[in-house]
Amino acid sequence: MGIFSQAEKKLEGAVGGLFARAFKGDVQPVEISHELCRELDDQAQLLSHDKRLVPNEFLISLSKPDYARLFPYSRTMNAEITNDVREYAAEHGYIFNGPISIQLEERPDLPVGRFTVASETVAAVDQASSTPRVVRSGDLVLEVNGVRHPLTPPGFIVGRGADTDLRINDPGISRAHAQFLVTGSGDDLRVKIIDLNSTNGILVDGRKVTEAELGDGSRIDIGKTQMLVYAPSGS
C-alpha cells in the first residue's frame, strides 16, 4: 500500500467532492488530509515492534484567501479529516496520546494554493479530584500540557491508570508511574518525586533518577510527556 490509504481515498471522494467546486484551483481539503498523513509517517516514534506514537495536534497555516474560503467550513472539514486520519493511523499501527485537534491559521506570507503543517504530540491529562484547588501567587505548581496542578500536601500519584490522581494518556507512562510527595508549607514546603517501579523511568533536569527533590524550575520527563515545577507570579 502506498502513502495514500483507503481512508484517504474515501476522504477524497467525500470531502474533496464536497469542496472542489467552491475551491477550484486553491487549497483542497484532501490535500490537507494527505499532508497530515505524511506528517504522521514523518513524525512516528517507535514504541514497540508494531506500535508507533504520532502527533495528535495540528496547526494548518494558509494564505489569506485560502483561509477565508476554508474557515467557514472548518468544523465540517476538520471532522471529516479527523475521522480519516484516525483510520489511516489504525491501518499503520499508529497511536495517539490524546484527542486529535486541527486548527487553521492565516499566514499572509503564504501564496494562494500553498499551506504548511506544524504538529505536536500532546497527552490528554485528567485530574481525579472533583474539587479544584485555587492556585495562589508563590505556590508551587506542576504544569502538564499547559494545565497547572497545585503541589500541596500530601501530593498525588501520576500515571496512565484510571485510579491515579493525575491520569496522563501517554503510552510511555506506566499505570502508576510516579508519586509527587509534598510535605510542609510556605518556606518549608518540600516536594519529592519517587519512581513507582515504572517501565521507562523518570528524568529530572535531564538526569535519570529513582527519586529526587524538586524545586522552582525543575523539569520532569516521563514517557513522552514533559512537566515543569514552578511558582506562578500571579493567581
C-alpha positions in Angstrom: 0.0 0.0 0.0 1.3 3.4 -0.9 1.2 6.5 1.3 -2.4 7.2 0.4 -4.6 4.6 2.1 -8.2 3.6 1.5 -9.1 6.1 4.2 -7.6 8.9 2.2 -9.3 7.7 -1.0 -12.6 7.8 0.8 -11.9 11.3 2.1 -11.1 12.4 -1.5 -14.5 11.3 -2.6 -16.4 12.7 0.4 -14.7 15.9 1.4 -12.8 16.6 -1.8 -16.0 16.3 -3.9 -17.9 18.5 -1.5 -15.5 21.4 -1.7 -13.9 21.0 -5.1 -16.3 23.4 -6.9 -16.0 26.1 -4.2 -12.2 25.9 -4.0 -11.1 25.0 -7.5 -7.5 26.0 -8.0 -6.9 26.7 -4.3 -6.0 24.5 -1.3 -8.3 21.4 -1.3 -9.3 19.7 2.0 -8.0 16.4 0.5 -4.6 18.0 0.1 -4.6 18.8 3.8 -5.6 15.2 4.6 -2.7 13.9 2.5 -0.3 16.2 4.3 -1.5 15.2 7.7 -1.0 11.5 6.9 2.5 12.3 5.6 3.1 14.2 8.9 2.1 11.0 10.8 4.6 9.0 8.8 7.4 11.5 9.2 6.9 12.1 13.0 6.1 8.5 14.1 8.1 7.4 17.1 8.7 3.7 17.7 7.1 2.4 21.0 7.2 -1.3 20.2 7.6 -3.6 17.2 4.1 -2.9 16.0 3.1 0.4 17.6 4.3 4.0 16.9 3.4 7.2 18.6 2.3 10.0 16.3 1.2 13.7 16.7 -2.3 14.5 17.7 -2.4 18.3 17.4 -2.0 20.0 14.1 -1.8 23.7 13.0 -2.5 24.3 9.3 -1.2 27.7 8.1 -2.9 29.0 5.0 -2.7 32.1 2.7 -5.2 34.8 3.4 -7.6 33.9 0.5 -7.4 30.1 1.3 -8.1 30.8 5.0 -11.1 33.0 4.1 -12.6 30.3 1.9 -11.9 27.3 4.2 -12.5 28.7 7.6 -16.3 28.9 7.3 -16.4 25.2 6.6 -13.7 24.2 9.1 -15.9 22.4 11.5 -17.3 20.0 8.9 -13.9 19.7 7.1 -12.0 19.1 10.3 -14.4 16.4 11.5 -14.1 14.5 8.2 -10.3 14.8 8.2 -10.1 13.7 11.8 -12.1 10.6 11.2 -10.0 9.6 8.2 -6.6 10.5 9.8 -7.7 8.2 12.7 -8.5 5.5 10.2 -5.1 5.9 8.5 -3.4 5.7 11.8 -5.2 2.5 12.7 -4.1 0.9 9.4 -0.5 1.7 10.1 -0.3 0.8 13.8 -0.1 4.4 14.9 -1.4 5.5 18.2 -2.3 9.0 19.6 -1.5 10.4 23.1 -4.8 12.3 23.2 -7.7 13.6 21.1 -6.9 14.9 17.6 -7.0 18.6 17.2 -6.9 20.5 13.9 -6.6 24.3 13.8 -6.4 26.7 10.9 -4.4 30.0 11.0 -3.9 32.7 8.4 -0.4 33.5 7.2 -0.1 36.5 4.9 3.3 35.4 3.6 2.0 32.2 2.0 0.8 32.3 -1.6 -2.6 31.0 -2.7 -2.6 27.3 -3.0 0.2 26.7 -0.5 0.0 25.7 3.1 2.2 24.3 5.9 1.6 21.8 8.7 3.0 22.0 12.2 2.3 19.1 14.6 2.8 18.2 18.2 2.3 15.1 20.4 0.2 16.2 23.4 -1.0 13.7 26.1 -4.5 14.0 27.5 -4.5 14.8 31.2 -7.3 14.1 33.7 -7.2 15.1 37.4 -9.1 12.7 39.6 -10.0 15.2 42.2 -13.5 16.7 41.7 -12.7 19.7 43.9 -10.5 22.3 42.1 -7.9 24.0 44.2 -7.0 27.6 43.9 -3.5 28.4 42.6 -2.1 31.4 44.5 0.9 33.6 43.7 4.0 32.0 45.1 2.6 28.4 45.4 4.5 25.7 43.6 2.6 24.0 40.8 3.2 21.2 38.4 2.4 22.2 34.8 1.5 19.4 32.4 0.5 20.3 28.8 -0.5 23.9 29.8 -2.5 22.8 32.9 -1.3 23.8 36.4 -1.8 21.3 39.2 -1.1 22.8 42.7 1.6 21.0 44.7 0.0 20.8 48.2 0.3 18.1 50.9 0.2 15.1 50.7 0.8 15.2 46.9 -0.5 12.9 44.3 0.3 9.9 42.1 0.7 10.3 38.3 0.2 7.5 35.8 -1.8 6.1 33.0 -4.2 4.1 35.1 -7.8 5.2 35.9 -7.2 5.0 39.6 -4.3 7.5 39.7 -4.8 11.1 41.0 -3.4 12.7 37.8 -4.0 10.5 34.8 -2.0 11.1 31.6 -2.9 9.2 28.4 0.7 8.6 27.3 1.6 5.0 26.2 5.1 5.5 27.6 3.8 6.1 31.1 3.1 3.2 33.5 -0.3 2.7 35.1 1.1 4.1 38.4 4.3 5.8 37.2 5.4 8.3 39.9 4.5 9.8 43.2 4.8 13.5 44.0 5.3 13.6 47.7 4.6 17.1 49.2 5.2 18.0 52.9 5.3 21.2 54.9 4.1 24.6 53.8 5.3 28.1 52.9 9.1 28.4 53.1 9.3 24.8 54.5 7.4 23.2 51.6 9.3 20.2 50.2 8.4 18.3 47.0 9.9 15.0 46.1 9.2 12.7 43.1 9.5 9.0 43.6 9.6 6.4 40.8 7.0 3.7 41.4 8.9 0.9 39.6 7.8 2.4 36.3 8.8 0.7 33.0 10.5 3.7 31.4 11.7 5.6 34.5 11.9 9.3 35.3 14.2 12.1 34.1 14.6 15.2 36.3 16.5 18.0 34.6 17.8 15.5 32.0 19.1 13.0 34.6 17.5 9.6 35.2 16.5 9.2 38.9 14.5 6.9 41.1 13.7 9.8 43.4 14.7 13.5 43.6 13.9 16.7 45.4 12.1 19.2 43.2 12.0 23.0 43.3 11.1 26.0 41.3 12.2 25.3 37.7 12.6 21.6 37.9 11.8 19.8 34.7 10.5 16.3 34.6 10.1 13.9 31.7 8.1 10.7 32.0 7.2 8.8 28.8 6.8 11.4 26.1 5.3 14.0 28.5 7.2 17.0 29.8 6.4 18.6 33.1 7.6 21.8 34.9 7.6 22.7 38.6 7.4 26.5 39.2 5.9 29.2 41.3 3.3 31.3 39.3 3.8 35.1 39.6 0.0 35.6 39.7 -3.1 33.8 40.6 
